[in-house]
Amino acid sequence: MGLLLLTIAVIGIAMLAMAVGVLFSDRCLRGSCGGPEVLGPDGESLNCDTCPLKGRPARV
């Protein structure tokens, strides 16, 4: 039972770390291959050319 809880905790920490990384990366969202496209607040699809964060320098 202890190994199961440890495994769940490790996977949860990894998911939390990935979520924090996405929040702080300041990148535009993109749809995955075959996934739904990402829509902006006006309902139009977002891509690299229409991303509102395109002109901003990346935070390191």
C-alpha positions, -999 to +999 in steps of 0.1 A: +000+000+000+029+023+008+044+018-027+010+027-043+008+060-023+044+068-031+037+063-068+006+084-068+025+112-049+054+111-074+031+113-104+011+141-087+043+161-080+054+156-116+020+169-129+022+199-106+057+207-118+046+205-155+016+228-147+038+254-130+062+252-159+035+259-184+022+288-164+056+304-161+069+297-197+047+325-211+042+306-244+012+306-266-011+275-263-012+252-293-034+224-302-019+190-304-019+168-335-055+158-340-066+178-310-091+207-309-077+240-321-071+267-295-095+297-297-089+332-286-113+354-267-129+366-299-136+330-310-110+329-338-083+302-338-049+311-324-017+301-341+019+314-339+011+343-363-019+355-343-006+349-308-010+380-286+023+371-268+043+368-300+061+401-297+069+399-261+104+386-250+104+353-233+110+352-196+139+331-185 
